Amino acid sequence: MKLDNIKLKELAHLARLEFSDEELIDIGNDLKKIIEFCDQLKSVDTEGIDPLIYLSDEINVLRDDQIKHGLKKEDALKNAPASDSDYFKVPKVITK
């Protein structure tokens, strides 16, 4: 793949990035190195090798969900600095 300034500017636009001319040169050089490395990976013979799905053979041991009763509404509202019948009162955060 040939990378020129036009292609780099298109990629930058798609990624919503802006670069100066100097930064564009540096980014272009880095991207060329990445592409060269990926091209090296294409030359590796992977015939007969299964794709790696998990990094280890460990299996997660999960516990069963258990229903536990939490605080009653009245007890939770006792700890609130301000409440209104069934609800916590909090300062307004969103403005129009």
Buried (B, 14 or more C-beta within 10 A) or exposed (E): EEBEEEEBBEBBEEEEEEBEEEEBEEBBEEBEEEEEEEEEEEEEEEEEEEEEEEEEEEEEEEEEEEEEEEEEEEEEBEEEEEBEEEEEEEEEEEEE
